[in-house]
Amino acid sequence: MFASAAFGALHNQISFTVGASYFYDVKFAQFAIDPMFQNRFGASLVGALASWWMGLVIGIPAFLLGAFTQRGRRRYFYAGLRAIGVALSVAAIGSFVGLAFGHIADINALIGYLPMIDAFSDPIGFVRAAIMHEASYFGGALGGLAALYVMWRAREPRTSQGDPYETSE
């Protein structure tokens, strides 16, 4: 959860640069951020509040799997760190894919889908930041699957001693 919150805070520093109107026009009000903090600090706060739960959603299955597949605390701990790193990396890749898409897509066509377009101070920046955010959640979901895979692959290999089906040559 802490890693996800930190990711969200850092992620929002980039998306605040891309489209500050996403925060000023929607997110600061949605998360009841005090006007004194409606800046980069507030964007980080929004990121932490909006993403901590992804760590819970991703972490519980991965760490439960690790609890059953990892032998010893040390092995479990390092497999967990690798799983967190992989999940964050995949989420970051998703964010940057969304950011790239937001810059190469026909934003003017996408803006047409916004309800009450006049309510946004910078519709282009808003759409770019929104695409980046949605892509990061998709990346987080894929990162959760990758974290499960990391935990599974980190399990101790089976020994073949005592296997009645093994043949020796």
NORMOGI-V789173 format. One record per pair of residues at least 4 apart in sequence whose ideal C-beta (glycine too) atoms are under 6 Angstrom apart, sorted by sequence separation. I is the first residue (numbers start at 1). J is the second residue. D is the distance in whole Angstrom. If there is no record, write none. Layout:
I/J/D, I/J/D
This chain:
7/11/6, 12/16/6, 16/20/5, 20/24/6, 21/25/5, 23/27/5, 26/30/6, 33/37/5, 37/41/5, 38/42/5, 46/50/6, 47/51/6, 54/58/6, 55/59/5, 59/63/5, 65/69/6, 66/70/5, 71/75/6, 73/77/6, 101/105/5, 122/126/6, 139/143/6, 23/28/5, 28/33/4, 33/38/6, 37/42/4, 70/75/5, 70/76/4, 117/123/6, 120/126/5, 160/166/5, 16/23/6, 33/42/4, 70/79/5, 28/38/5, 66/76/5, 111/123/5, 66/79/5, 28/42/6, 66/80/6, 31/46/5, 111/127/6, 107/124/5, 110/127/5, 31/49/6, 27/46/5, 23/43/5, 107/127/5, 62/83/5, 16/40/6, 102/128/4, 16/43/4, 58/87/5, 102/131/4, 101/131/6, 102/132/6, 12/43/4, 12/44/6, 98/131/5, 99/132/5, 12/46/6, 98/132/4, 9/44/4, 12/47/3, 11/47/6, 95/132/6, 98/135/2, 9/47/4, 97/135/6, 8/47/3, 9/48/5, 8/48/5, 95/135/6, 94/135/5, 95/136/4, 8/50/6, 94/136/5, 5/48/4, 8/51/3, 94/138/5, 91/136/6, 94/139/2, 93/139/6, 4/51/5, 5/52/4, 4/52/5, 91/139/4, 90/139/5, 91/140/4, 4/54/5, 1/52/5, 4/55/3, 3/55/6, 90/142/5, 91/143/5, 90/143/4, 1/55/4, 1/56/5, 87/143/4, 90/146/5, 86/146/5, 87/147/4, 86/147/6, 83/147/4, 86/150/5, 83/150/4, 82/150/5, 83/151/5, 79/151/6, 79/154/4, 3/84/5, 7/88/5, 65/148/6, 11/95/6, 62/147/4, 66/151/4, 71/156/5, 54/140/5, 58/144/4, 62/148/5, 65/151/5, 69/155/4, 58/147/6, 62/151/5, 25/120/5, 25/121/6, 21/120/6, 21/121/4, 21/122/4, 21/125/5, 22/126/5, 21/126/5, 19/125/3, 19/126/5, 22/129/4, 22/130/6, 19/128/5, 18/128/5, 19/129/3, 18/129/5, 15/129/4, 15/132/5, 11/136/6
